Amino acid sequence: MREQFSLQVEGSLLKQLVKEGLNPLIFFNHLFGPISSPNYRAMCEGLVAYHNKEGGSPEVKEFEITDTGFKPESITGYLKCKFGIHFHYTCSDVHNDATDTIRWDFKIDWGSHNIHFTGEEPWIRDAE
């Protein structure tokens, strides 16, 4: 299932992106802010959601935006996040780290100043 979440965006920041041609990477750096910000944590939680079924109490602490695209005429676009994920299997006290990249499509709701993110379709492994 594709993961989804929404964030509230300041009207002035939206205007810079949509009407004034602000670079999408700069827009997202402002939107997500520092690692401790609620918006940054919301993206980390969205990234973790792709690994919840793998066990091991997954945790994402940081991500990097590696690519963006934006179409002002449809107020839609995408961003790609590269991130490290830490798994802690508590019963065996095993720790494991992995990296992943996930693409998020987004659509801006100009009226409510929300940006809606929809993540890519997750891989489904065939049973062996």
CNS distance restraints for C-alpha pairs under 8 A (distance, minus, plus):
assign (resid   1 and name CA) (resid 121 and name CA) 6.14 0.50 0.50
assign (resid   1 and name CA) (resid 122 and name CA) 6.56 0.50 0.50
assign (resid   2 and name CA) (resid 118 and name CA) 6.41 0.50 0.50
assign (resid   2 and name CA) (resid 119 and name CA) 5.29 0.50 0.50
assign (resid   2 and name CA) (resid 120 and name CA) 5.68 0.50 0.50
assign (resid   2 and name CA) (resid 121 and name CA) 4.94 0.50 0.50
assign (resid   2 and name CA) (resid 122 and name CA) 6.66 0.50 0.50
assign (resid   3 and name CA) (resid  46 and name CA) 6.72 0.50 0.50
assign (resid   3 and name CA) (resid  49 and name CA) 7.11 0.50 0.50
assign (resid   3 and name CA) (resid  50 and name CA) 7.41 0.50 0.50
assign (resid   3 and name CA) (resid 118 and name CA) 5.79 0.50 0.50
assign (resid   3 and name CA) (resid 119 and name CA) 5.10 0.50 0.50
assign (resid   3 and name CA) (resid 120 and name CA) 7.49 0.50 0.50
assign (resid   4 and name CA) (resid  46 and name CA) 7.31 0.50 0.50
assign (resid   4 and name CA) (resid 116 and name CA) 7.32 0.50 0.50
assign (resid   4 and name CA) (resid 117 and name CA) 5.47 0.50 0.50
assign (resid   4 and name CA) (resid 118 and name CA) 4.51 0.50 0.50
assign (resid   4 and name CA) (resid 119 and name CA) 6.21 0.50 0.50
assign (resid   5 and name CA) (resid  46 and name CA) 7.24 0.50 0.50
assign (resid   5 and name CA) (resid 116 and name CA) 6.03 0.50 0.50
assign (resid   5 and name CA) (resid 117 and name CA) 5.42 0.50 0.50
assign (resid   5 and name CA) (resid 118 and name CA) 6.89 0.50 0.50
assign (resid   6 and name CA) (resid 114 and name CA) 6.46 0.50 0.50
assign (resid   6 and name CA) (resid 115 and name CA) 5.52 0.50 0.50
assign (resid   6 and name CA) (resid 116 and name CA) 4.35 0.50 0.50
assign (resid   6 and name CA) (resid 117 and name CA) 5.91 0.50 0.50
assign (resid   7 and name CA) (resid  39 and name CA) 6.99 0.50 0.50
assign (resid   7 and name CA) (resid 114 and name CA) 5.55 0.50 0.50
assign (resid   7 and name CA) (resid 115 and name CA) 5.44 0.50 0.50
assign (resid   7 and name CA) (resid 116 and name CA) 6.72 0.50 0.50
assign (resid   8 and name CA) (resid 112 and name CA) 7.99 0.50 0.50
assign (resid   8 and name CA) (resid 113 and name CA) 5.91 0.50 0.50
assign (resid   8 and name CA) (resid 114 and name CA) 4.53 0.50 0.50
assign (resid   8 and name CA) (resid 115 and name CA) 6.51 0.50 0.50
assign (resid   9 and name CA) (resid  13 and name CA) 6.94 0.50 0.50
assign (resid   9 and name CA) (resid  14 and name CA) 6.69 0.50 0.50
assign (resid   9 and name CA) (resid  31 and name CA) 7.04 0.50 0.50
assign (resid   9 and name CA) (resid 113 and name CA) 5.38 0.50 0.50
assign (resid   9 and name CA) (resid 114 and name CA) 5.67 0.50 0.50
assign (resid   9 and name CA) (resid 115 and name CA) 6.89 0.50 0.50
assign (resid  10 and name CA) (resid  14 and name CA) 6.42 0.50 0.50
assign (resid  10 and name CA) (resid 113 and name CA) 6.79 0.50 0.50
assign (resid  11 and name CA) (resid  15 and name CA) 6.13 0.50 0.50
assign (resid  11 and name CA) (resid 113 and name CA) 6.25 0.50 0.50
assign (resid  12 and name CA) (resid  16 and name CA) 6.32 0.50 0.50
assign (resid  13 and name CA) (resid  17 and name CA) 6.50 0.50 0.50
assign (resid  13 and name CA) (resid  27 and name CA) 7.16 0.50 0.50
assign (resid  14 and name CA) (resid  18 and name CA) 6.02 0.50 0.50
assign (resid  14 and name CA) (resid 113 and name CA) 7.48 0.50 0.50
assign (resid  15 and name CA) (resid  19 and name CA) 5.26 0.50 0.50
assign (resid  15 and name CA) (resid  20 and name CA) 6.60 0.50 0.50
assign (resid  16 and name CA) (resid  20 and name CA) 4.71 0.50 0.50
assign (resid  16 and name CA) (resid  21 and name CA) 6.27 0.50 0.50
assign (resid  16 and name CA) (resid  22 and name CA) 5.35 0.50 0.50
assign (resid  17 and name CA) (resid  21 and name CA) 5.17 0.50 0.50
assign (resid  17 and name CA) (resid  22 and name CA) 4.45 0.50 0.50
assign (resid  17 and name CA) (resid  23 and name CA) 6.92 0.50 0.50
assign (resid  17 and name CA) (resid  24 and name CA) 6.80 0.50 0.50
assign (resid  17 and name CA) (resid  27 and name CA) 6.59 0.50 0.50
assign (resid  18 and name CA) (resid  22 and name CA) 7.47 0.50 0.50
assign (resid  18 and name CA) (resid  72 and name CA) 5.47 0.50 0.50
assign (resid  18 and name CA) (resid  75 and name CA) 7.06 0.50 0.50
assign (resid  19 and name CA) (resid  72 and name CA) 7.73 0.50 0.50
assign (resid  22 and name CA) (resid  26 and name CA) 7.02 0.50 0.50
assign (resid  22 and name CA) (resid  27 and name CA) 6.62 0.50 0.50
assign (resid  23 and name CA) (resid  27 and name CA) 6.32 0.50 0.50
assign (resid  24 and name CA) (resid  28 and name CA) 6.15 0.50 0.50
assign (resid  24 and name CA) (resid  68 and name CA) 6.28 0.50 0.50
assign (resid  24 and name CA) (resid  69 and name CA) 6.81 0.50 0.50
assign (resid  24 and name CA) (resid  70 and name CA) 6.73 0.50 0.50
assign (resid  25 and name CA) (resid  29 and name CA) 6.17 0.50 0.50
assign (resid  25 and name CA) (resid  65 and name CA) 7.48 0.50 0.50
assign (resid  25 and name CA) (resid  67 and name CA) 7.77 0.50 0.50
assign (resid  25 and name CA) (resid  68 and name CA) 6.40 0.50 0.50
assign (resid  26 and name CA) (resid  30 and name CA) 6.31 0.50 0.50
assign (resid  27 and name CA) (resid  31 and name CA) 6.11 0.50 0.50
assign (resid  28 and name CA) (resid  32 and name CA) 5.89 0.50 0.50
assign (resid  29 and name CA) (resid  33 and name CA) 5.75 0.50 0.50
assign (resid  31 and name CA) (resid  39 and name CA) 6.99 0.50 0.50
assign (resid  32 and name CA) (resid  37 and name CA) 7.04 0.50 0.50
assign (resid  32 and name CA) (resid  38 and name CA) 7.92 0.50 0.50
assign (resid  32 and name CA) (resid  39 and name CA) 4.96 0.50 0.50
assign (resid  32 and name CA) (resid  40 and name CA) 4.60 0.50 0.50
assign (resid  32 and name CA) (resid  43 and name CA) 7.97 0.50 0.50
assign (resid  33 and name CA) (resid  37 and name CA) 6.10 0.50 0.50
assign (resid  33 and name CA) (resid  39 and name CA) 7.16 0.50 0.50
assign (resid  33 and name CA) (resid  40 and name CA) 6.38 0.50 0.50
assign (resid  34 and name CA) (resid  40 and name CA) 6.80 0.50 0.50
assign (resid  35 and name CA) (resid  40 and name CA) 5.70 0.50 0.50
assign (resid  35 and name CA) (resid  41 and name CA) 7.05 0.50 0.50
assign (resid  35 and name CA) (resid  61 and name CA) 7.82 0.50 0.50
assign (resid  35 and name CA) (resid  62 and name CA) 7.01 0.50 0.50
assign (resid  36 and name CA) (resid  40 and name CA) 6.85 0.50 0.50
assign (resid  36 and name CA) (resid  41 and name CA) 6.91 0.50 0.50
assign (resid  37 and name CA) (resid  41 and name CA) 6.31 0.50 0.50
assign (resid  38 and name CA) (resid  42 and name CA) 6.07 0.50 0.50
assign (resid  39 and name CA) (resid  43 and name CA) 6.48 0.50 0.50
assign (resid  40 and name CA) (resid  44 and name CA) 6.41 0.50 0.50
assign (resid  41 and name CA) (resid  45 and name CA) 6.16 0.50 0.50
assign (resid  42 and name CA) (resid  46 and name CA) 6.26 0.50 0.50
assign (resid  43 and name CA) (resid  47 and name CA) 6.25 0.50 0.50
assign (resid  44 and name CA) (resid  48 and name CA) 6.19 0.50 0.50
assign (resid  44 and name CA) (resid  60 and name CA) 5.52 0.50 0.50
assign (resid  44 and name CA) (resid  61 and name CA) 6.55 0.50 0.50
assign (resid  44 and name CA) (resid  62 and name CA) 7.01 0.50 0.50
assign (resid  44 and name CA) (resid  63 and name CA) 7.29 0.50 0.50
assign (resid  45 and name CA) (resid  49 and name CA) 6.23 0.50 0.50
assign (resid  45 and name CA) (resid  60 and name CA) 7.31 0.50 0.50
assign (resid  46 and name CA) (resid  50 and name CA) 7.26 0.50 0.50
assign (resid  47 and name CA) (resid  51 and name CA) 7.58 0.50 0.50
assign (resid  47 and name CA) (resid  60 and name CA) 7.08 0.50 0.50
assign (resid  47 and name CA) (resid 102 and name CA) 7.64 0.50 0.50
assign (resid  48 and name CA) (resid  52 and name CA) 6.35 0.50 0.50
assign (resid  48 and name CA) (resid  58 and name CA) 6.26 0.50 0.50
assign (resid  48 and name CA) (resid  59 and name CA) 6.16 0.50 0.50
assign (resid  48 and name CA) (resid  60 and name CA) 6.08 0.50 0.50
assign (resid  48 and name CA) (resid  85 and name CA) 7.64 0.50 0.50
assign (resid  50 and name CA) (resid 122 and name CA) 7.06 0.50 0.50
assign (resid  51 and name CA) (resid  55 and name CA) 7.71 0.50 0.50
assign (resid  51 and name CA) (resid  58 and name CA) 6.54 0.50 0.50
assign (resid  52 and name CA) (resid  57 and name CA) 7.24 0.50 0.50
assign (resid  52 and name CA) (resid  58 and name CA) 6.43 0.50 0.50
assign (resid  55 and name CA) (resid  87 and name CA) 7.64 0.50 0.50
assign (resid  55 and name CA) (resid  89 and name CA) 7.26 0.50 0.50
assign (resid  56 and name CA) (resid  87 and name CA) 4.71 0.50 0.50
assign (resid  56 and name CA) (resid  88 and name CA) 4.68 0.50 0.50
assign (resid  56 and name CA) (resid  89 and name CA) 4.17 0.50 0.50
assign (resid  56 and name CA) (resid  90 and name CA) 7.09 0.50 0.50
assign (resid  57 and name CA) (resid  87 and name CA) 5.50 0.50 0.50
assign (resid  57 and name CA) (resid  88 and name CA) 5.45 0.50 0.50
assign (resid  57 and name CA) (resid  89 and name CA) 6.58 0.50 0.50
assign (resid  57 and name CA) (resid  90 and name CA) 8.00 0.50 0.50
assign (resid  58 and name CA) (resid  85 and name CA) 6.42 0.50 0.50
assign (resid  58 and name CA) (resid  86 and name CA) 5.52 0.50 0.50
assign (resid  58 and name CA) (resid  87 and name CA) 4.49 0.50 0.50
assign (resid  58 and name CA) (resid  88 and name CA) 6.77 0.50 0.50
assign (resid  59 and name CA) (resid  85 and name CA) 5.63 0.50 0.50
assign (resid  59 and name CA) (resid  86 and name CA) 5.16 0.50 0.50
assign (resid  59 and name CA) (resid  87 and name CA) 6.46 0.50 0.50
assign (resid  60 and name CA) (resid  83 and name CA) 7.18 0.50 0.50
assign (resid  60 and name CA) (resid  84 and name CA) 6.30 0.50 0.50
assign (resid  60 and name CA) (resid  85 and name CA) 4.92 0.50 0.50
assign (resid  60 and name CA) (resid  86 and name CA) 6.51 0.50 0.50
assign (resid  61 and name CA) (resid  84 and name CA) 7.65 0.50 0.50
assign (resid  61 and name CA) (resid  85 and name CA) 7.65 0.50 0.50
assign (resid  62 and name CA) (resid  83 and name CA) 6.26 0.50 0.50
assign (resid  62 and name CA) (resid  84 and name CA) 6.95 0.50 0.50
assign (resid  63 and name CA) (resid  81 and name CA) 6.16 0.50 0.50
assign (resid  63 and name CA) (resid  82 and name CA) 5.66 0.50 0.50
assign (resid  63 and name CA) (resid  83 and name CA) 4.37 0.50 0.50
assign (resid  63 and name CA) (resid  84 and name CA) 7.03 0.50 0.50
assign (resid  64 and name CA) (resid  81 and name CA) 5.47 0.50 0.50
assign (resid  64 and name CA) (resid  82 and name CA) 5.19 0.50 0.50
assign (resid  64 and name CA) (resid  83 and name CA) 6.26 0.50 0.50
assign (resid  65 and name CA) (resid  79 and name CA) 6.77 0.50 0.50
assign (resid  65 and name CA) (resid  80 and name CA) 5.65 0.50 0.50
assign (resid  65 and name CA) (resid  81 and name CA) 4.57 0.50 0.50
assign (resid  65 and name CA) (resid  82 and name CA) 6.35 0.50 0.50
assign (resid  66 and name CA) (resid  79 and name CA) 7.51 0.50 0.50
assign (resid  66 and name CA) (resid  80 and name CA) 5.58 0.50 0.50
assign (resid  66 and name CA) (resid  81 and name CA) 5.92 0.50 0.50
assign (resid  66 and name CA) (resid  82 and name CA) 6.57 0.50 0.50
assign (resid  67 and name CA) (resid  79 and name CA) 5.56 0.50 0.50
assign (resid  67 and name CA) (resid  80 and name CA) 5.17 0.50 0.50
assign (resid  67 and name CA) (resid  81 and name CA) 7.61 0.50 0.50
assign (resid  68 and name CA) (resid  77 and name CA) 7.39 0.50 0.50
assign (resid  68 and name CA) (resid  78 and name CA) 5.53 0.50 0.50
assign (resid  68 and name CA) (resid  79 and name CA) 4.26 0.50 0.50
assign (resid  68 and name CA) (resid  80 and name CA) 6.46 0.50 0.50
assign (resid  69 and name CA) (resid  77 and name CA) 5.18 0.50 0.50
assign (resid  69 and name CA) (resid  78 and name CA) 5.28 0.50 0.50
assign (resid  69 and name CA) (resid  79 and name CA) 6.52 0.50 0.50
assign (resid  70 and name CA) (resid  75 and name CA) 7.12 0.50 0.50
assign (resid  70 and name CA) (resid  76 and name CA) 5.90 0.50 0.50
assign (resid  70 and name CA) (resid  77 and name CA) 4.14 0.50 0.50
assign (resid  70 and name CA) (resid  78 and name CA) 6.62 0.50 0.50
assign (resid  71 and name CA) (resid  75 and name CA) 5.62 0.50 0.50
assign (resid  71 and name CA) (resid  76 and name CA) 5.51 0.50 0.50
assign (resid  71 and name CA) (resid  77 and name CA) 5.90 0.50 0.50
assign (resid  72 and name CA) (resid  76 and name CA) 6.94 0.50 0.50
assign (resid  75 and name CA) (resid 107 and name CA) 5.98 0.50 0.50
assign (resid  75 and name CA) (resid 108 and name CA) 5.64 0.50 0.50
assign (resid  76 and name CA) (resid 105 and name CA) 7.48 0.50 0.50
assign (resid  76 and name CA) (resid 106 and name CA) 5.57 0.50 0.50
assign (resid  76 and name CA) (resid 107 and name CA) 4.39 0.50 0.50
assign (resid  76 and name CA) (resid 108 and name CA) 6.37 0.50 0.50
assign (resid  77 and name CA) (resid 105 and name CA) 5.76 0.50 0.50
assign (resid  77 and name CA) (resid 106 and name CA) 5.34 0.50 0.50
assign (resid  77 and name CA) (resid 107 and name CA) 6.63 0.50 0.50
assign (resid  78 and name CA) (resid 103 and name CA) 6.87 0.50 0.50
assign (resid  78 and name CA) (resid 104 and name CA) 5.46 0.50 0.50
assign (resid  78 and name CA) (resid 105 and name CA) 4.19 0.50 0.50
assign (resid  78 and name CA) (resid 106 and name CA) 5.64 0.50 0.50
assign (resid  79 and name CA) (resid 103 and name CA) 5.76 0.50 0.50
assign (resid  79 and name CA) (resid 104 and name CA) 5.37 0.50 0.50
assign (resid  79 and name CA) (resid 105 and name CA) 6.57 0.50 0.50
assign (resid  79 and name CA) (resid 106 and name CA) 7.97 0.50 0.50
assign (resid  80 and name CA) (resid 101 and name CA) 6.74 0.50 0.50
assign (resid  80 and name CA) (resid 102 and name CA) 5.64 0.50 0.50
assign (resid  80 and name CA) (resid 103 and name CA) 4.26 0.50 0.50
assign (resid  80 and name CA) (resid 104 and name CA) 6.18 0.50 0.50
assign (resid  81 and name CA) (resid 101 and name CA) 5.42 0.50 0.50
assign (resid  81 and name CA) (resid 102 and name CA) 5.41 0.50 0.50
assign (resid  81 and name CA) (resid 103 and name CA) 6.35 0.50 0.50
assign (resid  81 and name CA) (resid 104 and name CA) 7.90 0.50 0.50
assign (resid  82 and name CA) (resid  99 and name CA) 7.27 0.50 0.50
assign (resid  82 and name CA) (resid 100 and name CA) 5.83 0.50 0.50
assign (resid  82 and name CA) (resid 101 and name CA) 4.33 0.50 0.50
assign (resid  82 and name CA) (resid 102 and name CA) 6.73 0.50 0.50
assign (resid  83 and name CA) (resid  99 and name CA) 5.66 0.50 0.50
assign (resid  83 and name CA) (resid 100 and name CA) 5.63 0.50 0.50
assign (resid  83 and name CA) (resid 101 and name CA) 6.35 0.50 0.50
assign (resid  84 and name CA) (resid  97 and name CA) 7.00 0.50 0.50
assign (resid  84 and name CA) (resid  98 and name CA) 5.76 0.50 0.50
assign (resid  84 and name CA) (resid  99 and name CA) 4.36 0.50 0.50
assign (resid  84 and name CA) (resid 100 and name CA) 6.49 0.50 0.50
assign (resid  85 and name CA) (resid  97 and name CA) 5.73 0.50 0.50
assign (resid  85 and name CA) (resid  98 and name CA) 5.33 0.50 0.50
assign (resid  85 and name CA) (resid  99 and name CA) 5.91 0.50 0.50
assign (resid  85 and name CA) (resid 100 and name CA) 7.54 0.50 0.50
assign (resid  86 and name CA) (resid  95 and name CA) 7.21 0.50 0.50
assign (resid  86 and name CA) (resid  96 and name CA) 5.90 0.50 0.50
assign (resid  86 and name CA) (resid  97 and name CA) 4.57 0.50 0.50
assign (resid  86 and name CA) (resid  98 and name CA) 6.59 0.50 0.50
assign (resid  87 and name CA) (resid  95 and name CA) 5.69 0.50 0.50
assign (resid  87 and name CA) (resid  96 and name CA) 5.09 0.50 0.50
assign (resid  87 and name CA) (resid  97 and name CA) 6.14 0.50 0.50
assign (resid  88 and name CA) (resid  93 and name CA) 6.78 0.50 0.50
assign (resid  88 and name CA) (resid  94 and name CA) 5.88 0.50 0.50
assign (resid  88 and name CA) (resid  95 and name CA) 4.61 0.50 0.50
assign (resid  88 and name CA) (resid  96 and name CA) 6.54 0.50 0.50
assign (resid  89 and name CA) (resid  93 and name CA) 5.48 0.50 0.50
assign (resid  89 and name CA) (resid  94 and name CA) 5.14 0.50 0.50
assign (resid  89 and name CA) (resid  95 and name CA) 6.33 0.50 0.50
assign (resid  90 and name CA) (resid  94 and name CA) 6.83 0.50 0.50
assign (resid 102 and name CA) (resid 119 and name CA) 7.08 0.50 0.50
assign (resid 102 and name CA) (resid 120 and name CA) 6.65 0.50 0.50
assign (resid 103 and name CA) (resid 119 and name CA) 5.96 0.50 0.50
assign (resid 103 and name CA) (resid 120 and name CA) 5.63 0.50 0.50
assign (resid 104 and name CA) (resid 117 and name CA) 6.00 0.50 0.50
assign (resid 104 and name CA) (resid 118 and name CA) 5.44 0.50 0.50
assign (resid 104 and name CA) (resid 119 and name CA) 4.24 0.50 0.50
assign (resid 104 and name CA) (resid 120 and name CA) 6.06 0.50 0.50
assign (resid 105 and name CA) (resid 117 and name CA) 5.69 0.50 0.50
assign (resid 105 and name CA) (resid 118 and name CA) 5.25 0.50 0.50
assign (resid 105 and name CA) (resid 119 and name CA) 6.22 0.50 0.50
assign (resid 105 and name CA) (resid 120 and name CA) 7.59 0.50 0.50
assign (resid 106 and name CA) (resid 115 and name CA) 6.54 0.50 0.50
assign (resid 106 and name CA) (resid 116 and name CA) 5.35 0.50 0.50
assign (resid 106 and name CA) (resid 117 and name CA) 4.45 0.50 0.50
assign (resid 106 and name CA) (resid 118 and name CA) 6.21 0.50 0.50
assign (resid 107 and name CA) (resid 115 and name CA) 5.79 0.50 0.50
assign (resid 107 and name CA) (resid 116 and name CA) 5.35 0.50 0.50
assign (resid 107 and name CA) (resid 117 and name CA) 6.85 0.50 0.50
assign (resid 108 and name CA) (resid 113 and name CA) 7.21 0.50 0.50
assign (resid 108 and name CA) (resid 114 and name CA) 5.95 0.50 0.50
assign (resid 108 and name CA) (resid 115 and name CA) 4.46 0.50 0.50
assign (resid 108 and name CA) (resid 116 and name CA) 6.29 0.50 0.50
assign (resid 109 and name CA) (resid 113 and name CA) 5.69 0.50 0.50
assign (resid 109 and name CA) (resid 114 and name CA) 5.20 0.50 0.50
assign (resid 109 and name CA) (resid 115 and name CA) 6.11 0.50 0.50
assign (resid 109 and name CA) (resid 116 and name CA) 7.61 0.50 0.50
assign (resid 110 and name CA) (resid 114 and name CA) 6.93 0.50 0.50
